Amino acid sequence: MFTLILFIGILALLVLVHEWGHFFVARKSGMKVYEFGFGFPPRAFGWYKDPKTGKFVFVQGKGKNTLKETVGGEDREHTDEFPATLYSLNWLPLGGFVKIKGENGELASESDSFGAKPFWKKGSVLIAGVTMNVVLAAVLLSIGFTIGLPADRDVLSDPQAIVVEPPMVTAQQVESGSPADNAGVQYGDILESISGVPLITSSDLVSYIEEHPTEESVLTVKRGGEELHLTLMPEPLSEKDPTPRLGIILADAGIVRYPWYLAIWKGILSALFGVVNIFLAFFFLIKGLVMGQGLAFSVAGPVGIAVVVGESARLGLSYVINIMAMLSLSLAVINILPIPALDGGRLFFVVYERVFKKPVPMKYEQAAHTIGFLLLMLLIVVVTWRDISNLF
């Protein structure tokens, strides 16, 4: 239950920060915002401030607008359903949205429409959510570097760093169904020795497996205050690679912090480097799929992410801060990709109009966003089903 509450809390923070960026810039740009929603429809309830009376009005149920008019590619038919921005909570807590008047170019003759605004205002609104997620990650990492944050051996060698915990061989990821997974190795476990051989760095374990590829070994790990002895034997993890492996992604991780005036700068740099690394990860992911090589690494949905959040909470606050920052950066990168229904997809159509001096026909853009949204929902369902299956 604690893991579920923590996951929903983190998701709410990431989504609200992202959507607030769109909302704030849209309002400052003179655009009318129909709805600021957390989660996806159907709507559970919402509220707005009546501009005439100044009182808050509570509403319940999905209202007059369809799914397409709420998060899809169509503008709202019932534009006067609420006299002010509706703040809503919806039944599917998998994201959020800000519905802006004329966001696909409709009603361009009306001054409070997205479609009536110049290119730079449209672009600013569309990148505002991504920008806020990067800013949030920088803030989280700055706080983390102030109190102590997981870091690899390279960072620990920084003369300005204050080492809180020395580097230890740590399990960063355990591949499902691998020898390590079957033996019970978990994310965050500290690997102390294998068959009596001390593990000082990650390369020590790699070298041992290369020298004893067919031998059953006893891996000694530290988890919390407990020492465990796990028996496992290397084996090939795929038909394409016959090399015996354990199925653990390792890191020589310790805890490091900086004086506050350096922690801010380190947090900003880490957020920017994180964006670059996530873009590279997506590049190799897409390349592997296009080349028929399969997934280069595992992809997690909401359930898988919730499991990682729970594992991070078990390791301490510094790990929770770290995973929150990485999730915020991942959300930023995913949203800026040119996929219809996401910020990057909408930005693509705005840039197209700017470059070619004419917009994509509205019916095609609306259809693209609607289809994109439905495909994203289908992808979430498929990945979530896989995550649940992996749990059992």
VMD Tcl script that draws the C-alpha trace (Angstrom):
set ca {
  {0.00 0.00 0.00}
  {2.85 2.40 0.84}
  {4.43 1.75 -2.58}
  {1.12 2.51 -4.32}
  {0.62 5.75 -2.39}
  {4.21 6.83 -3.04}
  {3.92 6.02 -6.77}
  {0.66 7.97 -7.15}
  {2.20 10.88 -5.24}
  {5.27 10.96 -7.49}
  {3.16 10.58 -10.64}
  {0.88 13.41 -9.48}
  {3.86 15.71 -8.90}
  {5.42 14.97 -12.31}
  {2.15 15.38 -14.18}
  {1.01 18.50 -12.34}
  {4.37 20.22 -12.87}
  {4.29 19.33 -16.58}
  {0.71 20.43 -17.17}
  {1.13 23.55 -15.02}
  {3.85 24.63 -17.44}
  {1.38 24.45 -20.36}
  {-1.37 26.08 -18.30}
  {0.75 28.97 -17.01}
  {2.27 29.90 -20.38}
  {-1.08 29.53 -22.19}
  {-2.80 31.85 -19.72}
  {0.07 34.36 -19.88}
  {-0.16 34.24 -23.70}
  {-3.84 35.21 -23.59}
  {-5.27 31.78 -24.46}
  {-8.45 30.39 -22.96}
  {-7.96 27.12 -21.07}
  {-11.06 24.93 -20.95}
  {-9.78 22.32 -18.51}
  {-6.77 21.40 -16.38}
  {-7.10 17.68 -15.69}
  {-5.21 15.11 -13.65}
  {-5.66 11.61 -15.05}
  {-7.53 10.69 -18.22}
  {-11.33 10.61 -18.68}
  {-13.94 9.68 -17.73}
  {-14.08 12.56 -15.30}
  {-14.74 11.79 -11.64}
  {-15.32 15.35 -10.46}
  {-14.01 18.88 -10.83}
  {-14.42 22.48 -9.78}
  {-14.15 26.01 -11.15}
  {-14.35 29.53 -9.78}
  {-17.44 31.35 -10.99}
  {-16.24 34.69 -12.44}
  {-19.51 36.42 -11.46}
  {-19.90 35.29 -7.86}
  {-16.26 34.49 -7.04}
  {-17.40 31.20 -5.49}
  {-16.08 27.71 -6.27}
  {-18.57 25.45 -8.05}
  {-18.31 21.65 -7.73}
  {-19.22 19.45 -10.72}
  {-19.46 15.66 -11.00}
  {-19.46 13.24 -13.92}
  {-18.09 13.35 -17.45}
  {-20.12 16.34 -18.61}
  {-21.17 17.17 -22.19}
  {-17.82 16.85 -23.94}
  {-16.70 13.63 -25.62}
  {-13.34 11.89 -25.18}
  {-12.12 13.34 -28.50}
  {-13.09 16.84 -27.34}
  {-11.37 16.39 -23.99}
  {-7.98 14.81 -24.79}
  {-8.23 14.03 -28.50}
  {-7.83 16.15 -31.57}
  {-11.17 17.95 -31.64}
  {-12.08 21.32 -30.16}
  {-15.00 21.46 -27.76}
  {-18.50 21.77 -29.14}
  {-19.91 22.96 -25.81}
  {-17.43 25.77 -25.22}
  {-19.71 27.49 -22.73}
  {-20.26 24.47 -20.46}
  {-18.11 26.08 -17.76}
  {-17.60 29.86 -17.47}
  {-14.00 29.44 -16.24}
  {-11.19 26.86 -16.32}
  {-12.34 23.52 -14.91}
  {-9.86 21.74 -12.64}
  {-10.71 18.03 -12.81}
  {-9.74 14.66 -11.39}
  {-10.29 11.75 -13.77}
  {-10.64 8.02 -13.27}
  {-7.50 6.86 -15.14}
  {-4.51 8.19 -13.12}
  {-1.98 7.66 -15.92}
  {-1.20 11.25 -16.88}
  {-2.91 14.59 -17.28}
  {-3.92 17.22 -19.82}
  {-4.59 20.89 -20.41}
  {-7.31 21.55 -22.98}
  {-6.70 24.90 -24.70}
  {-9.17 26.64 -26.97}
  {-8.33 26.04 -30.64}
  {-5.21 24.05 -29.82}
  {-5.17 22.47 -33.29}
  {-5.63 25.75 -35.12}
  {-9.41 26.05 -34.83}
  {-11.13 29.38 -34.15}
  {-8.09 31.28 -35.43}
  {-10.24 34.40 -35.81}
  {-10.86 34.58 -32.04}
  {-8.14 36.37 -30.07}
  {-8.17 33.98 -27.08}
  {-7.58 30.93 -29.29}
  {-4.30 29.02 -29.60}
  {-4.69 29.20 -33.37}
  {-4.79 33.01 -33.32}
  {-1.43 33.41 -31.62}
  {1.95 33.92 -33.32}
  {4.36 31.04 -33.84}
  {6.59 31.85 -30.86}
  {3.67 31.83 -28.41}
  {2.40 28.51 -29.74}
  {5.87 26.99 -29.49}
  {6.35 28.37 -25.98}
  {3.14 26.75 -24.77}
  {4.03 23.40 -26.30}
  {7.55 23.19 -24.85}
  {6.56 24.63 -21.45}
  {5.60 21.23 -19.99}
  {8.85 19.58 -21.07}
  {10.82 22.55 -19.75}
  {9.13 22.30 -16.35}
  {9.98 18.59 -16.09}
  {13.66 19.34 -16.76}
  {13.55 22.17 -14.19}
  {11.93 19.84 -11.64}
  {14.65 17.23 -12.24}
  {17.36 19.89 -11.77}
  {15.76 21.00 -8.49}
  {15.45 17.41 -7.23}
  {19.04 16.59 -8.15}
  {20.28 19.79 -6.51}
  {18.48 18.83 -3.30}
  {19.83 15.31 -3.65}
  {23.43 16.47 -4.05}
  {22.98 18.65 -0.96}
  {21.91 15.76 1.30}
  {23.61 12.88 -0.56}
  {22.84 11.13 -3.85}
  {23.81 7.76 -5.38}
  {26.79 8.17 -7.70}
  {29.22 5.94 -9.56}
  {32.98 5.71 -8.95}
  {33.80 8.47 -11.47}
  {31.76 11.05 -9.57}
  {33.17 9.87 -6.27}
  {36.65 10.73 -7.53}
  {35.64 14.40 -7.91}
  {37.88 16.36 -5.49}
  {34.96 18.69 -4.68}
  {32.70 15.79 -3.70}
  {32.09 14.80 -0.08}
  {31.86 11.00 0.08}
  {29.05 9.95 2.43}
  {29.28 6.23 1.63}
  {32.23 4.62 -0.24}
  {31.56 2.89 -3.59}
  {30.32 -0.69 -3.48}
  {29.33 -3.14 -6.20}
  {25.57 -2.62 -6.49}
  {22.84 -4.31 -8.52}
  {21.30 -1.57 -10.65}
  {18.99 -3.86 -12.61}
  {18.17 -7.57 -12.62}
  {16.92 -9.09 -15.86}
  {13.66 -10.97 -15.49}
  {14.10 -14.76 -15.69}
  {17.89 -14.57 -15.46}
  {20.00 -16.71 -13.07}
  {20.33 -13.69 -10.75}
  {16.58 -13.11 -10.77}
  {15.83 -16.78 -10.09}
  {18.37 -16.79 -7.22}
  {16.66 -13.76 -5.62}
  {19.05 -10.88 -6.40}
  {17.18 -7.55 -6.14}
  {17.71 -3.97 -7.25}
  {19.94 -2.18 -4.76}
  {21.61 -5.30 -3.36}
  {25.27 -4.79 -2.45}
  {27.39 -7.63 -3.87}
  {30.16 -8.42 -1.39}
  {31.75 -11.62 -2.71}
  {31.26 -14.61 -4.98}
  {32.40 -18.05 -3.78}
  {34.67 -16.35 -1.25}
  {36.29 -13.94 -3.74}
  {35.80 -10.31 -2.56}
  {34.12 -7.96 -5.04}
  {35.81 -4.55 -4.88}
  {34.64 -3.32 -8.30}
  {32.10 -4.48 -10.88}
  {34.90 -5.80 -13.09}
  {35.81 -8.31 -10.35}
  {32.47 -10.07 -10.81}
  {32.71 -9.92 -14.61}
  {36.20 -11.44 -14.50}
  {35.08 -14.21 -12.13}
  {32.20 -15.24 -14.40}
  {34.51 -15.23 -17.44}
  {36.91 -17.56 -15.60}
  {34.17 -19.84 -14.18}
  {31.43 -19.80 -16.85}
  {30.03 -23.26 -16.04}
  {30.46 -23.38 -12.25}
  {27.74 -22.97 -9.65}
  {28.70 -20.13 -7.34}
  {27.54 -18.61 -4.07}
  {26.94 -14.88 -4.26}
  {27.04 -13.04 -0.95}
  {24.87 -9.91 -0.94}
  {23.98 -7.34 1.67}
  {20.37 -6.15 1.76}
  {19.56 -3.65 4.48}
  {21.19 -5.05 7.56}
  {20.95 -8.65 6.40}
  {23.60 -10.77 4.68}
  {22.31 -13.34 2.18}
  {24.06 -16.23 0.41}
  {22.48 -16.93 -2.99}
  {23.38 -19.93 -5.16}
  {23.37 -19.37 -8.92}
  {24.96 -20.58 -12.15}
  {25.68 -18.46 -15.26}
  {23.76 -19.27 -18.42}
  {23.16 -17.67 -21.84}
  {20.39 -15.08 -21.71}
  {19.47 -15.26 -25.40}
  {19.94 -17.45 -28.46}
  {21.93 -14.69 -30.19}
  {24.51 -14.51 -27.39}
  {25.79 -17.87 -26.07}
  {28.00 -16.25 -23.42}
  {27.03 -17.40 -19.89}
  {25.85 -14.46 -17.77}
  {24.13 -13.77 -14.46}
  {21.75 -11.09 -15.75}
  {22.77 -8.20 -13.49}
  {23.55 -4.64 -14.54}
  {26.19 -3.47 -12.07}
  {27.44 -0.14 -10.81}
  {30.18 0.84 -8.38}
  {27.81 3.11 -6.48}
  {28.27 5.16 -3.36}
  {26.62 8.22 -1.84}
  {28.09 11.66 -2.51}
  {27.11 15.22 -1.64}
  {28.37 18.75 -2.31}
  {28.25 22.08 -0.50}
  {24.91 23.72 -1.34}
  {26.44 26.31 -3.68}
  {28.03 23.53 -5.76}
  {25.04 21.18 -5.43}
  {22.82 23.57 -7.41}
  {25.22 23.67 -10.35}
  {25.81 19.90 -10.20}
  {22.05 19.33 -10.19}
  {21.58 21.46 -13.31}
  {24.44 19.72 -15.14}
  {23.19 16.26 -14.17}
  {19.68 17.09 -15.45}
  {21.06 18.24 -18.81}
  {23.33 15.19 -19.15}
  {20.37 13.03 -18.17}
  {18.29 14.44 -21.05}
  {21.09 13.63 -23.51}
  {21.49 10.08 -22.18}
  {17.74 9.39 -22.37}
  {17.63 10.66 -25.96}
  {20.51 8.30 -26.78}
  {18.68 5.43 -25.09}
  {15.60 6.08 -27.24}
  {17.78 6.22 -30.34}
  {19.25 2.79 -29.65}
  {15.80 1.46 -28.69}
  {14.26 2.59 -31.98}
  {17.34 1.49 -33.95}
  {17.11 -2.00 -32.48}
  {13.43 -2.27 -33.38}
  {13.96 -1.00 -36.94}
  {16.94 -3.32 -37.50}
  {15.00 -6.29 -36.15}
  {17.31 -6.68 -33.16}
  {14.50 -6.44 -30.61}
  {14.50 -4.28 -27.52}
  {17.95 -3.09 -26.45}
  {16.68 -2.90 -22.87}
  {13.48 -3.57 -20.97}
  {10.67 -1.02 -21.08}
  {8.43 -0.59 -18.03}
  {4.86 0.65 -17.80}
  {3.05 2.10 -14.77}
  {3.19 -1.17 -12.81}
  {6.89 -1.70 -13.55}
  {7.69 1.88 -12.57}
  {5.71 1.47 -9.35}
  {7.84 -1.59 -8.51}
  {11.05 0.40 -9.10}
  {9.71 3.24 -6.92}
  {8.99 0.75 -4.13}
  {12.48 -0.73 -4.41}
  {14.00 2.76 -4.30}
  {12.00 3.61 -1.18}
  {13.45 0.54 0.50}
  {16.96 1.91 -0.13}
  {16.29 5.38 1.27}
  {15.34 8.97 0.45}
  {18.36 9.63 -1.77}
  {17.32 6.80 -4.11}
  {13.71 8.06 -4.22}
  {14.92 11.55 -5.18}
  {17.14 10.05 -7.87}
  {14.35 7.95 -9.42}
  {11.94 10.93 -9.31}
  {14.45 13.05 -11.23}
  {15.01 10.33 -13.83}
  {11.26 9.81 -14.28}
  {10.77 13.56 -14.75}
  {13.49 13.65 -17.42}
  {12.02 10.56 -19.13}
  {8.60 12.22 -19.19}
  {10.18 15.31 -20.77}
  {11.96 13.34 -23.49}
  {8.95 11.17 -24.34}
  {6.68 14.20 -24.64}
  {9.00 16.12 -26.97}
  {9.21 13.23 -29.47}
  {7.24 13.99 -32.67}
  {4.40 11.61 -31.84}
  {0.81 12.79 -32.49}
  {-1.15 13.63 -29.30}
  {2.10 14.42 -27.44}
  {3.70 17.85 -27.18}
  {6.29 17.01 -29.82}
  {3.59 15.91 -32.25}
  {1.68 19.15 -31.83}
  {4.92 21.11 -32.15}
  {5.62 19.31 -35.42}
  {2.38 20.62 -36.95}
  {3.10 24.16 -35.69}
  {6.60 24.08 -37.19}
  {5.24 22.63 -40.44}
  {2.83 25.55 -40.74}
  {5.66 28.01 -40.06}
  {8.02 26.47 -42.63}
  {5.53 25.83 -45.45}
  {3.35 28.90 -44.76}
  {0.19 26.81 -44.63}
  {-1.28 24.49 -42.00}
  {-1.97 20.80 -42.35}
  {-5.71 20.43 -43.05}
  {-7.45 20.48 -39.69}
  {-9.28 17.19 -40.15}
  {-5.99 15.38 -40.76}
  {-4.28 16.92 -37.74}
  {-7.25 16.13 -35.51}
  {-7.33 12.54 -36.78}
  {-3.58 12.17 -36.18}
  {-3.86 13.34 -32.57}
  {-6.90 11.15 -31.88}
  {-5.26 8.05 -33.36}
  {-2.00 8.86 -31.57}
  {-3.80 9.11 -28.23}
  {-5.63 5.80 -28.73}
  {-2.39 4.04 -29.73}
  {-0.62 5.43 -26.65}
  {-3.43 4.12 -24.43}
  {-3.16 0.73 -26.14}
  {0.62 0.72 -25.59}
  {0.12 1.50 -21.89}
  {-2.35 -1.39 -21.58}
  {0.03 -3.84 -23.32}
  {3.09 -2.82 -21.30}
  {1.07 -2.84 -18.06}
  {-0.19 -6.36 -18.81}
  {3.40 -7.48 -19.41}
  {4.56 -5.87 -16.14}
  {1.80 -7.64 -14.21}
  {2.69 -10.95 -15.88}
  {6.33 -10.51 -14.88}
  {5.31 -10.07 -11.25}
  {3.98 -13.62 -11.25}
}
mol new
graphics top color blue
foreach p $ca { graphics top sphere $p radius 0.5 }
foreach p [lrange $ca 0 end-1] q [lrange $ca 1 end] { graphics top cylinder $p $q radius 0.2 }
display resetview
